Amino acid sequence: MYEAFFGLREAPFSLTPDPRFLWPSETHQEGLAALVYGITRRKGFLLLTGEVGAGKTTLLRAALDQIPPDTEVALVLNTSDLRPLDLLKLISSEFRLGERMESKVDYVIALNAYLLDRLRTGGNTVLIIDEAQNLDHALLEEVRLLSNLETDTEKLLQIVLTGQPELKAKLSARDLRQLRQRIAIEHHVQALGREEIGPFLAHRIQVAGGRYEEVFGPGVEPIFYAFSHGIPRLLCLLADRVLLAAFAKQVKPVPAALVEAKAKAMEAVRFGAALEAADG
């Protein structure tokens, strides 16, 4: 809606996990390198954590763009209220293992045969479980058992667990120590620093075909940081609302006063929702 007004080819602050818009901050560069290295070198277990909106999914998409194209990837997104058999069914469906089976053992046998066949043909196989903090201890143990599918020299399945910081706390439990010890590579995605806000916004605007100085006026970065605390999703939410408001007023570049007004309005809504949730 506002793209043409600001000289943009597309919306720069969409919340979709498009790897083109991933700004290479230090924490995201380290995370990307860790994921690509862990997957391509068949390290087995990888752990990626970060706050809600920190950019974990975009980071995963970027990593998948950089691994060999013959890599087979299963992505499990719905992790709430699963039983062990449900998880195996989801994995089987993602890898297109065929007909429905009767027991956990049947699924594991079929998965092992599939992974061995993939290894014989030189293919790598990756299982990504998103929002893994939702898995209970029994399910996490089931995931650990899947990592037993290996030869004397190769991990047949690379497993990437991604989730919020609670996942790290959950994995520190004594009864999950075997799983914890198997994690070969882990990375926690940090929030952006104050000095990274301007480059982050400028990168997304540049990818969308625009010029930062023609979109935002001076002094907006501290306001964006105060609102978002460096969380990319919150930065994008505010930036999108600000550009829409500026378009409605036919104002560009966007002045700091407009950014501050919109940030205060959004913060009031957020605070009200938090109070309502606490009362409810």
PATIDO-556049 format. One line per field, with one value per residue (C-alpha): residue number from 1; chain; x, y, z. Coordinates in pm, whole numbers, plus 50000, padded with zeros to 5 digits. Example, Ala and Ser with C-alpha at 12.3 -4.5 7.8 and 13.67 -1.06 7.14 Angstrom:
<gutors>
pado	1, 2;
nupa	A, A;
u	51230, 51367;
v	49550, 49894;
w	50780, 50714;
</gutors>
This chain:
<gutors>
pado	1, 2, 3, 4, 5, 6, 7, 8, 9, 10, 11, 12, 13, 14, 15, 16, 17, 18, 19, 20, 21, 22, 23, 24, 25, 26, 27, 28, 29, 30, 31, 32, 33, 34, 35, 36, 37, 38, 39, 40, 41, 42, 43, 44, 45, 46, 47, 48, 49, 50, 51, 52, 53, 54, 55, 56, 57, 58, 59, 60, 61, 62, 63, 64, 65, 66, 67, 68, 69, 70, 71, 72, 73, 74, 75, 76, 77, 78, 79, 80, 81, 82, 83, 84, 85, 86, 87, 88, 89, 90, 91, 92, 93, 94, 95, 96, 97, 98, 99, 100, 101, 102, 103, 104, 105, 106, 107, 108, 109, 110, 111, 112, 113, 114, 115, 116, 117, 118, 119, 120, 121, 122, 123, 124, 125, 126, 127, 128, 129, 130, 131, 132, 133, 134, 135, 136, 137, 138, 139, 140, 141, 142, 143, 144, 145, 146, 147, 148, 149, 150, 151, 152, 153, 154, 155, 156, 157, 158, 159, 160, 161, 162, 163, 164, 165, 166, 167, 168, 169, 170, 171, 172, 173, 174, 175, 176, 177, 178, 179, 180, 181, 182, 183, 184, 185, 186, 187, 188, 189, 190, 191, 192, 193, 194, 195, 196, 197, 198, 199, 200, 201, 202, 203, 204, 205, 206, 207, 208, 209, 210, 211, 212, 213, 214, 215, 216, 217, 218, 219, 220, 221, 222, 223, 224, 225, 226, 227, 228, 229, 230, 231, 232, 233, 234, 235, 236, 237, 238, 239, 240, 241, 242, 243, 244, 245, 246, 247, 248, 249, 250, 251, 252, 253, 254, 255, 256, 257, 258, 259, 260, 261, 262, 263, 264, 265, 266, 267, 268, 269, 270, 271, 272, 273, 274, 275, 276, 277, 278, 279, 280;
nupa	A, A, A, A, A, A, A, A, A, A, A, A, A, A, A, A, A, A, A, A, A, A, A, A, A, A, A, A, A, A, A, A, A, A, A, A, A, A, A, A, A, A, A, A, A, A, A, A, A, A, A, A, A, A, A, A, A, A, A, A, A, A, A, A, A, A, A, A, A, A, A, A, A, A, A, A, A, A, A, A, A, A, A, A, A, A, A, A, A, A, A, A, A, A, A, A, A, A, A, A, A, A, A, A, A, A, A, A, A, A, A, A, A, A, A, A, A, A, A, A, A, A, A, A, A, A, A, A, A, A, A, A, A, A, A, A, A, A, A, A, A, A, A, A, A, A, A, A, A, A, A, A, A, A, A, A, A, A, A, A, A, A, A, A, A, A, A, A, A, A, A, A, A, A, A, A, A, A, A, A, A, A, A, A, A, A, A, A, A, A, A, A, A, A, A, A, A, A, A, A, A, A, A, A, A, A, A, A, A, A, A, A, A, A, A, A, A, A, A, A, A, A, A, A, A, A, A, A, A, A, A, A, A, A, A, A, A, A, A, A, A, A, A, A, A, A, A, A, A, A, A, A, A, A, A, A, A, A, A, A, A, A, A, A, A, A, A, A, A, A, A, A, A, A, A, A, A, A, A, A;
u	50000, 50274, 50552, 50523, 50506, 50844, 51002, 50997, 50949, 50799, 50713, 51042, 50905, 50694, 50698, 50750, 51089, 51241, 51620, 51682, 51593, 51822, 52061, 52403, 52445, 52720, 52477, 52299, 52626, 52747, 52414, 52412, 52768, 52688, 52380, 52543, 52853, 52658, 52428, 52685, 52941, 52677, 52729, 52405, 52233, 52214, 52039, 51918, 51747, 51635, 51357, 51027, 51083, 51464, 51489, 51537, 51306, 51460, 51801, 51692, 51558, 51887, 52082, 51865, 51938, 52312, 52321, 52350, 52026, 52006, 51962, 51624, 51461, 51167, 51022, 50797, 50616, 50321, 50475, 50188, 50019, 50204, 50251, 50561, 50368, 50228, 50580, 50689, 50383, 50468, 50828, 50714, 50477, 50747, 50986, 50701, 50764, 50440, 50160, 50043, 50208, 50078, 50345, 50643, 50871, 50731, 50795, 51151, 51229, 51095, 51283, 51610, 51574, 51503, 51804, 52038, 51918, 51980, 52331, 52406, 52315, 52524, 52231, 52212, 51889, 51779, 51499, 51408, 51174, 51053, 50915, 51083, 51028, 50673, 50801, 50776, 51058, 50916, 50910, 51258, 51381, 51210, 51403, 51726, 51654, 51621, 51979, 52081, 52014, 52375, 52651, 52996, 53114, 52811, 52509, 52216, 51994, 52091, 51848, 51799, 51601, 51487, 51298, 51267, 51511, 51293, 51422, 51774, 51637, 51437, 51741, 51936, 51710, 51895, 51677, 51765, 52140, 52198, 52031, 52217, 52550, 52472, 52427, 52734, 52665, 52442, 52376, 52158, 52032, 52085, 51875, 52025, 52227, 52146, 52412, 52262, 51913, 51996, 52186, 51904, 51637, 51857, 51929, 51563, 51479, 51767, 51654, 51307, 51455, 51458, 51702, 51708, 51752, 51449, 51231, 51333, 51446, 51726, 51690, 51449, 51688, 51677, 51296, 51293, 51535, 51340, 51024, 51172, 51471, 51644, 51394, 51367, 50999, 50904, 51124, 50940, 50599, 50667, 50834, 50541, 50285, 50496, 50527, 50152, 50082, 50331, 50172, 49829, 49969, 50174, 50491, 50842, 51100, 50930, 51013, 51117, 50804, 50576, 50778, 50757, 50383, 50318, 50551, 50364, 50030, 50147, 50306, 49977, 49793, 50058, 50044, 49666, 49670, 49920, 49699, 49393, 49579, 49693, 49339, 49191;
v	50000, 50244, 50090, 50319, 50630, 50545, 50419, 50053, 49745, 49545, 49568, 49582, 49485, 49179, 48924, 48631, 48455, 48563, 48496, 48790, 49025, 48862, 49131, 48977, 49096, 48925, 48694, 48599, 48540, 48310, 48126, 48083, 47950, 47710, 47571, 47525, 47368, 47137, 47014, 46971, 46805, 46568, 46668, 46510, 46731, 47110, 47355, 47703, 47921, 48281, 48504, 48521, 48728, 48713, 48578, 48204, 48096, 48339, 48212, 47854, 47945, 48114, 47807, 47576, 47797, 47737, 47360, 47120, 47100, 46722, 46753, 46617, 46827, 46745, 47041, 46976, 47296, 47180, 47064, 47120, 46825, 46558, 46198, 46001, 45817, 46148, 46282, 45976, 46009, 46374, 46284, 45995, 46226, 46490, 46229, 46071, 45724, 45588, 45394, 45433, 45197, 45036, 45097, 45310, 45022, 45008, 45379, 45358, 45059, 45241, 45558, 45369, 45198, 45532, 45698, 45413, 45440, 45815, 45757, 45502, 45757, 46027, 46234, 46413, 46413, 46679, 46691, 47038, 47061, 47415, 47544, 47246, 47400, 47260, 46901, 46724, 46511, 46191, 46344, 46488, 46143, 46005, 46257, 46149, 45788, 45892, 46015, 45653, 45590, 45590, 45382, 45334, 45648, 45860, 46021, 45919, 46203, 46561, 46695, 47069, 47173, 47533, 47714, 47986, 48020, 47785, 47503, 47544, 47533, 47221, 47046, 47109, 46862, 46561, 46306, 46472, 46479, 46213, 46433, 46741, 46563, 46481, 46841, 46904, 47268, 47529, 47896, 48150, 48433, 48759, 49073, 49349, 49621, 49992, 50049, 49777, 49925, 50168, 49909, 49658, 49899, 50022, 49667, 49574, 49897, 49842, 49485, 49624, 49868, 50188, 50431, 50457, 50834, 50878, 50666, 50759, 51094, 51146, 51038, 50748, 50469, 50528, 50522, 50193, 50044, 50163, 50005, 49676, 49617, 49492, 49218, 49210, 49115, 49414, 49641, 49525, 49563, 49922, 50011, 49875, 50067, 50384, 50368, 50315, 50615, 50831, 50728, 50825, 51167, 51187, 51257, 51146, 51089, 50973, 51215, 51092, 51251, 51026, 50716, 50809, 50870, 50536, 50356, 50503, 50401, 50045, 50025, 50131, 49855, 49602, 49713, 49695, 49343, 49235, 49377, 49204, 48873, 48916, 48991, 48707;
w	50000, 50095, 49885, 49581, 49800, 49955, 49632, 49736, 49518, 49803, 50171, 50365, 50705, 50639, 50921, 50684, 50733, 50400, 50408, 50174, 50457, 50714, 50829, 50907, 51265, 51463, 51643, 51320, 51133, 51411, 51416, 51039, 51037, 51321, 51147, 50808, 50961, 51189, 50913, 50636, 50866, 51004, 51366, 51486, 51742, 51702, 51934, 51833, 52093, 52119, 52243, 52058, 51744, 51757, 51402, 51457, 51174, 50925, 51030, 50967, 50623, 50538, 50651, 50441, 50139, 50189, 50236, 49937, 49738, 49771, 50149, 50259, 50531, 50757, 50945, 51246, 51342, 51550, 51878, 52122, 52294, 52098, 52204, 52098, 51828, 51698, 51658, 51462, 51239, 51165, 51083, 50863, 50677, 50622, 50480, 50275, 50413, 50274, 50436, 50792, 51040, 51355, 51618, 51716, 51628, 51273, 51225, 51360, 51137, 50831, 50920, 50972, 50634, 50468, 50632, 50535, 50176, 50183, 50314, 50041, 49776, 49945, 50067, 50400, 50603, 50852, 51106, 51237, 51535, 51592, 51923, 52090, 52434, 52402, 52404, 52738, 52875, 52724, 52376, 52411, 52511, 52199, 51992, 52161, 52068, 51705, 51725, 51786, 51418, 51300, 51150, 51298, 51119, 51029, 51192, 50973, 51092, 51176, 51436, 51490, 51797, 51797, 52067, 52326, 52619, 52828, 52609, 52747, 53100, 53022, 52875, 53195, 53381, 53518, 53337, 53004, 53060, 52792, 52534, 52656, 52621, 52257, 52148, 51935, 51843, 52003, 51949, 52128, 51906, 52092, 52055, 51842, 52011, 51995, 51730, 51508, 51475, 51193, 50983, 51037, 50914, 50628, 50510, 50485, 50303, 50060, 49985, 49915, 49664, 49867, 50031, 50409, 50423, 50196, 50423, 50779, 50910, 51163, 51525, 51480, 51586, 51966, 51953, 51764, 52016, 52320, 52182, 52062, 52293, 51979, 51888, 51506, 51497, 51712, 51501, 51190, 51350, 51449, 51118, 50918, 51125, 51103, 50726, 50692, 50917, 50725, 50396, 50528, 50622, 50299, 50499, 50407, 50527, 50845, 51131, 51475, 51627, 51422, 51513, 51881, 51865, 51698, 51942, 52240, 52092, 52030, 52374, 52533, 52349, 52449, 52814, 52815, 52673, 52940, 53216, 53073, 53059, 53421, 53538, 53337;
</gutors>
